[in-house]
Amino acid sequence: MQITNQAYKEGCWIVFLCSIWYTSSSGQNVINKRLLGYFPYPITISMVHMLCVALFLGPVLRLRKVEKLKIHDKHRFLMLVFPLAFGKFFASISSHLSIANVSVSFAHTVKAMMPIFTVILSRIIVNEKASKRVYLALATIIFGVLIATVTELTFNVIGGTFALIATITFSLQNVYTKKAIGDLYIHHLRLLLILGQLASLMLLPIWMYVDLTRIYNNKVLIETLNWPKTLLLLFLSGLLNFTQNIFAFSVISLISPLSYSIANATKRIVIITSSLIFLRNPVTPMNVFGMGTAIIGVLAYNKAKYDDRCNKQMLPVYTSDADLVHMKAYRTREAIFSNGHSNSNYV
């Protein structure tokens, strides 16, 4: 009975964490869409997100007593983290540009294609092969996204293109973040802090040249905009973005990789549903069918990848030096993950 009660308490705690995770992520997307409707400065939103990570994560690491990173090879360290920091803010800007031009539901349906690019990039970069079940799941995702695209009432080329660019960039981030965590033996939150700080520094001159200049020269905006409301929404957006990252990692530490993948796919369903309810963007039955098909494909992909990982752990086969290096990095990531220290979805 004691074990049952303990399992029940853990289950309730996981449900609570997922609820906060889903709520913060959905709230962030709804706020961003409303904000961009009258304050069309997506780089500013990305700047706020980067700064919130850079400023708020340090105290969290000290509270959790996460040890500082010891850098043995500074050149190699910079070669790994600089591209990740650039990708972090570039993906953020692309994502915000996409929801500025298309509906949140459609943008997140396009993001369901992330596994496709992850599989392609993993094959190119680390020579990781995929099974037939994985390819079948990818075909389901493509079919669903195609239906959603053809039937999307708010579709435009600019928004769709930026949604695709954001998805590809996030996929690159996933692959290279796994490599960085494995090669540097770094705590995932420590890496997130470093990336947030570097991304803020990289984005600052771009933000000043593009958005700050446009805002300063827009006299009508300066005089008519409700600045207290806008600044509050910007702060809430950054805070919710930071919160959803922290709670996502809390969930990771408590459940299996497969359960987390399902929880992450469920989060996307919640975001799409909440955007349809609160933003009231028009949809058709075929549009909803396409979105649902894409999400089912993502769930099938996660299950297929999980089964493949289990098979690799049971029957490790090394065919080259590259395979040995990859397997070493893979085992390192799995060991970190089992202690609640790894995932690349924060990028």
Buried (B, 14 or more C-beta within 10 A) or exposed (E): EEEEEEEEEEEEEBEEBBEBBBBBBBBBBBBBBBBBEEBEBBBBBBBBBBBBBBBBBEEBBEEEEBEEBEEEEEEEBEEBBEBBBBBBBBBBBBBBBBBBBBBBBBBBBBBBBBBBBBBBBBEEBBEBEBEEBBBEBBEBBBBBBEBBBEBBEBBEEEBBBBBBBBBBBBBBBBBBBBBBBBBBEBBBBBBBBBBBBBBBEBBBEBBEEBBBEBBEEEEEBEEEBEEEEBEEBBEBBBBBBBBBBBBBBBBBBBBEBBBBBBBBBBBBBBBBBBBBEBBEBEBEEEBBBBBBBBBBBBBBBBBBBBBBBEEBEEEEEEEEEEBEBBBEBBBBBBEBBEEBBBBBBBB
